[in-house]
Every structure is written in C-alpha cells, then in structure tokens.
Amino acid sequence: MNRIIATLKDVEEHLITESDGSFSAKYDGYLIKSAFQPIHATEGELFGFEALARVYNKAGDELNTEPFFTSTFLETTDQVNLDRLARVIHVKNFAQYFPDHVLFLNMVPDALLSHHKHVPASLLHERLNEHGLLASQIYFELLEHDCARNSELQQALREMREQGMKIAMDDYGVKASSERRARLLHPDMIKVDRSLLAGYLAGNQQPLQSVVHLAKELRAKLLLEGVENEAGWLAARALGADYIQGFHLGRPQLLSEMLELRVC
C-alpha cells in the first residue's frame, strides 16, 4: 500500500471481528492479533496490561515483531500503517475486556510523529472516549529507537499530555532510551530494561540504582521489566520500584487464549 491509513473508514476496511468477539486486522497478506502482558504494582496488585502485536504471514507462521515493524524490507508507509492497525485493535480489545485497568501502547518515535500528524491528540482523546476509556488510562510507551526530530517529538508528547494521556519511556538503558532522553522528555514513567535488573542481581548494582535516583529526581514512576522470579520481585520492592513486569507474575498471552481461560 502506498498511502497512509488516515480515516476511520480506511481502518475499518482492515478490521476482522473474530468468532469470540475480539478484533484482529489484515494488511497486505499479514494478520495482526493482540496479546497482553499484565503489569502489577510492586506489592502484587494488578495495575494494567501492555499490548503486544503478534503478526502472522499468509502461511500462518508467526513473525518476530521487533525487527518486522522496523524492517528495511518494509516501506515507511507500511510500517506506519501496521503500527496504527495494531494500536487500533489493541484499544478496541482492551476497551471490551479490560476497561477497568490501564493500557500500555508501544510506539516507535517516528511512527508516533506520523500518527500525530494524521490523528492529533484532541482527536485521539475523542476516539478513546468513544470506546468508553479515559485518556488517563493510556500510557504511550516510547520505544528505544532513535529520533532525529526531538523538538517535534517533545511537542507531540506535550499535546498528548495536555489531553490527559501519559508517557512511558520503554527499555531504559538500551539504545536511545537513556538519561539524556529522560531529561529531555520528562516521562511519567520509566520502564527499565530487563538487563539492568539482571545485572543488579548479579552484583552490578550501580546502573539500576542510578535509574532509581533519576526517576525520583524527575518525579517519574519506576517500572522494572524482566522480573522473572522471586529474587527479582524482592529486589524491586527493596529498591522502591512502583511497578513490575515479567514472567514471575504473568507472561504475554494472545487475547484469544486469555478468553478461553475465562470460559474455562
């Protein structure tokens, strides 16, 4: 496709309603489904879910989404469209099944800027309301990719915040998710890459302790990723982290699998 999916009519042409009532999307031979991973408060209470896209080719094979959404074999237009369709089905599915919690949506910085150009923050706010969601329930996770247009990024995030949405910086400690970006954007939440917790548990404590201090300085909530066992959970509590995410409290699951468990 050589044009950006910009209107609701454009979006609806790609949506599929599954037999269980959930939504998926089709695009140029690919099928996109929603998966969700729970996020808990450090003391254990369920806080929300991170939405994750699962992409399948025509043969039904699941693709590795991390390089896929930023792949050099995809045109920029296709990357933006796939990113938007994934976000649409995530919001629709979340609003239908988990409306009392908080939703985390991943966004590549350049895709966020393209999306903001076609769907300004005020319109995005209206569409969330149409699904019965409050803007304050949404955290946009800015992924660790570089962005050459930082001033535009600051402006887009500022407008989103003015509409009540929140910003999380994902995978702190990897690539562009750094102290420099945190000080530039002042995120509402810093999500720390799993490698820092693994290093802390192995004895290299300074990098993670530095992020704890930075979050306090910026008055940002702190979430530790990669909490895979009780040792990680205990470390998160000792460090004063606000939230945790990892296999110890919940793995990512396709929405269809989650709904099957509900029925059982």
C-alpha positions as CSV (number, residue, x, y, z in Angstrom):
1,M,0.0,0.0,0.0
2,N,1.4,3.4,-0.9
3,R,-0.9,5.6,1.2
4,I,-1.2,6.2,5.0
5,I,-4.3,4.8,6.7
6,A,-5.7,8.0,8.0
7,T,-9.5,7.8,8.3
8,L,-11.8,5.5,10.3
9,K,-13.2,4.2,7.0
10,D,-9.6,3.2,6.0
11,V,-9.1,1.5,9.3
12,E,-12.4,-0.4,9.2
13,E,-11.5,-1.9,5.8
14,H,-8.7,-3.8,7.5
15,L,-10.5,-5.0,10.7
16,I,-11.7,-8.5,11.4
17,T,-14.2,-9.5,14.1
18,E,-13.3,-12.9,15.3
19,S,-15.8,-15.6,16.5
20,D,-15.1,-14.8,20.1
21,G,-15.9,-11.1,19.6
22,S,-12.3,-9.8,19.6
23,F,-10.7,-7.8,16.9
24,S,-7.7,-8.5,14.6
25,A,-6.5,-6.8,11.5
26,K,-5.4,-7.8,8.0
27,Y,-2.9,-5.9,5.9
28,D,-1.2,-6.9,2.7
29,G,-1.3,-10.6,3.4
30,Y,-0.4,-10.2,7.1
31,L,-2.7,-10.9,10.1
32,I,-2.2,-8.9,13.3
33,K,-3.6,-10.1,16.6
34,S,-3.5,-8.6,20.2
35,A,-1.5,-10.2,23.0
36,F,-1.4,-8.7,26.5
37,Q,1.1,-9.0,29.4
38,P,0.0,-7.9,32.9
39,I,1.7,-5.2,34.8
40,H,1.5,-5.2,38.6
41,A,2.1,-2.8,41.4
42,T,5.2,-3.9,43.3
43,E,3.1,-5.3,46.2
44,G,1.3,-7.6,43.7
45,E,-2.0,-5.8,42.7
46,L,-2.9,-5.9,39.0
47,F,-2.3,-2.4,37.5
48,G,-2.8,-2.8,33.8
49,F,-1.6,-4.5,30.6
50,E,1.0,-3.9,27.9
51,A,-0.4,-4.6,24.5
52,L,1.8,-6.6,22.1
53,A,1.2,-7.3,18.5
54,R,1.5,-10.8,17.1
55,V,2.0,-10.9,13.3
56,Y,1.4,-13.9,11.0
57,N,2.1,-14.3,7.4
58,K,-0.1,-16.0,4.7
59,A,1.1,-19.4,5.7
60,G,0.1,-18.8,9.3
61,D,3.7,-18.5,10.6
62,E,4.2,-16.1,13.5
63,L,6.9,-13.4,12.7
64,N,9.3,-11.8,15.0
65,T,7.7,-8.5,15.6
66,E,10.7,-6.5,16.8
67,P,12.6,-6.4,13.5
68,F,9.4,-6.7,11.5
69,F,7.9,-3.4,12.5
70,T,11.2,-1.6,11.7
71,S,12.4,-3.8,8.9
72,T,14.3,-2.4,6.0
73,F,12.2,-4.5,3.6
74,L,9.0,-2.6,4.6
75,E,8.3,0.8,3.2
76,T,7.8,3.6,5.8
77,T,4.2,3.8,4.8
78,D,3.7,0.1,5.6
79,Q,5.4,0.4,8.9
80,V,3.2,3.3,9.9
81,N,0.0,1.5,8.8
82,L,0.9,-1.7,10.6
83,D,1.7,0.2,13.7
84,R,-1.6,2.0,13.6
85,L,-3.7,-1.0,12.9
86,A,-2.1,-2.8,15.8
87,R,-2.8,0.1,18.1
88,V,-6.5,0.2,16.9
89,I,-7.2,-3.4,17.7
90,H,-5.4,-3.2,21.0
91,V,-7.6,-0.3,22.1
92,K,-10.8,-2.0,20.9
93,N,-9.9,-5.3,22.5
94,F,-8.8,-3.6,25.8
95,A,-11.9,-1.5,26.0
96,Q,-14.1,-4.6,25.5
97,Y,-12.3,-6.9,28.0
98,F,-10.2,-4.9,30.5
99,P,-11.8,-1.5,30.8
100,D,-11.1,-1.0,34.5
101,H,-7.3,-1.1,34.2
102,V,-4.5,0.8,32.4
103,L,-3.3,0.2,28.9
104,F,0.3,0.5,27.7
105,L,0.7,1.0,23.9
106,N,4.1,0.8,22.3
107,M,5.1,3.5,19.8
108,V,8.3,3.9,17.7
109,P,9.2,7.7,17.9
110,D,9.0,8.2,14.1
111,A,5.7,6.4,13.9
112,L,4.3,8.4,16.7
113,L,5.1,11.6,14.8
114,S,3.4,10.3,11.7
115,H,0.4,9.2,13.7
116,H,0.2,12.6,15.4
117,K,0.2,14.3,12.0
118,H,-2.9,12.4,10.9
119,V,-4.6,11.9,14.3
120,P,-3.9,14.9,16.6
121,A,-4.1,14.4,20.3
122,S,-7.5,16.0,20.6
123,L,-9.0,13.6,18.0
124,L,-7.2,10.6,19.7
125,H,-8.8,11.7,23.0
126,E,-12.3,11.7,21.4
127,R,-11.7,8.2,20.0
128,L,-10.7,6.9,23.3
129,N,-13.9,8.4,24.8
130,E,-15.9,6.7,22.1
131,H,-14.6,3.4,23.4
132,G,-15.5,4.3,27.0
133,L,-11.9,4.9,28.0
134,L,-10.4,7.8,29.9
135,A,-7.2,9.4,28.4
136,S,-5.6,8.9,31.9
137,Q,-5.9,5.1,31.4
138,I,-3.4,5.2,28.5
139,Y,0.4,5.1,28.7
140,F,2.2,5.5,25.4
141,E,5.5,3.6,25.6
142,L,8.1,5.4,23.6
143,L,10.4,2.6,22.3
144,E,14.2,2.8,22.4
145,H,14.7,3.8,18.7
146,D,16.5,7.0,17.8
147,C,14.5,10.1,16.7
148,A,16.1,12.8,14.6
149,R,13.2,15.2,15.3
150,N,13.4,15.6,19.0
151,S,11.7,19.1,19.1
152,E,8.7,17.7,17.1
153,L,8.6,14.7,19.5
154,Q,8.6,17.0,22.5
155,Q,5.7,19.0,21.0
156,A,3.6,15.9,20.2
157,L,4.1,14.4,23.6
158,R,3.2,17.7,25.2
159,E,-0.1,17.8,23.3
160,M,-0.9,14.3,24.3
161,R,-0.2,15.1,28.0
162,E,-2.5,18.1,27.7
163,Q,-5.3,15.7,26.7
164,G,-4.6,13.6,29.8
165,M,-2.6,10.8,28.2
166,K,0.7,9.6,29.9
167,I,4.1,8.9,28.5
168,A,6.3,6.0,29.5
169,M,9.9,5.6,28.3
170,D,10.5,1.9,27.4
171,D,13.6,-0.2,27.9
172,Y,15.7,2.4,29.7
173,G,19.3,1.6,29.3
174,V,19.1,0.4,25.7
175,K,19.9,2.5,22.6
176,A,18.2,5.9,22.8
177,S,16.3,5.1,26.0
178,S,18.9,7.0,28.1
179,E,19.3,9.6,30.8
180,R,19.5,12.2,28.0
181,R,16.1,11.2,26.6
182,A,14.6,11.0,30.1
183,R,15.7,14.5,30.9
184,L,14.6,15.8,27.5
185,L,11.0,14.3,27.7
186,H,10.3,14.0,31.4
187,P,8.2,10.9,31.1
188,D,5.5,10.0,33.6
189,M,7.0,6.5,33.9
190,I,10.5,5.0,33.2
191,K,10.4,1.3,32.3
192,V,13.8,-0.2,33.0
193,D,15.2,-2.7,30.6
194,R,15.5,-6.3,32.0
195,S,19.3,-6.2,31.6
196,L,19.7,-3.7,34.4
197,L,17.8,-5.9,36.9
198,A,19.7,-9.0,35.7
199,G,23.0,-7.0,36.3
200,Y,21.8,-5.8,39.7
201,L,21.0,-9.4,40.8
202,A,24.5,-10.5,39.5
203,G,26.2,-7.8,41.6
204,N,26.4,-4.8,39.3
205,Q,24.1,-2.6,41.3
206,Q,25.1,0.9,40.2
207,P,23.3,1.2,36.9
208,L,19.9,0.3,38.3
209,Q,20.4,2.4,41.4
210,S,21.2,5.4,39.2
211,V,17.9,4.9,37.4
212,V,16.1,4.8,40.7
213,H,17.6,8.1,41.7
214,L,16.8,9.6,38.3
215,A,13.2,8.6,38.5
216,K,12.9,10.2,41.9
217,E,14.5,13.4,40.6
218,L,12.2,13.6,37.6
219,R,9.2,12.5,39.7
220,A,8.5,9.7,37.3
221,K,7.0,6.3,38.3
222,L,9.5,3.4,38.0
223,L,8.7,0.0,36.5
224,L,11.2,-2.8,36.4
225,E,11.0,-5.2,33.5
226,G,12.3,-8.7,33.5
227,V,11.0,-9.7,36.9
228,E,11.2,-13.5,36.3
229,N,11.5,-14.9,39.8
230,E,11.1,-14.1,43.5
231,A,14.6,-12.7,43.7
232,G,13.7,-10.0,41.1
233,W,10.5,-9.2,42.9
234,L,12.2,-8.8,46.2
235,A,14.8,-6.5,44.6
236,A,12.1,-4.4,43.1
237,R,10.5,-3.9,46.5
238,A,13.8,-3.1,48.1
239,L,14.6,-0.5,45.5
240,G,11.2,1.1,45.9
241,A,10.0,0.5,42.3
242,D,6.4,1.3,41.8
243,Y,5.5,-1.4,39.2
244,I,6.9,-4.7,37.9
245,Q,6.5,-6.7,34.7
246,G,7.8,-10.2,33.9
247,F,7.2,-13.9,33.8
248,H,7.1,-14.2,37.6
249,L,3.6,-12.6,37.7
250,G,2.4,-13.1,34.1
251,R,3.6,-14.0,30.6
252,P,2.3,-12.3,27.4
253,Q,-0.8,-14.2,26.1
254,L,-2.8,-13.9,22.9
255,L,-6.2,-12.4,23.7
256,S,-7.9,-15.5,22.3
257,E,-6.0,-17.6,24.8
258,M,-7.0,-15.3,27.7
259,L,-10.6,-15.5,26.7
260,E,-10.5,-19.3,26.5
261,L,-9.2,-19.4,30.1
262,R,-12.1,-17.1,31.2
263,V,-14.6,-19.6,29.7
264,C,-13.0,-22.5,31.5
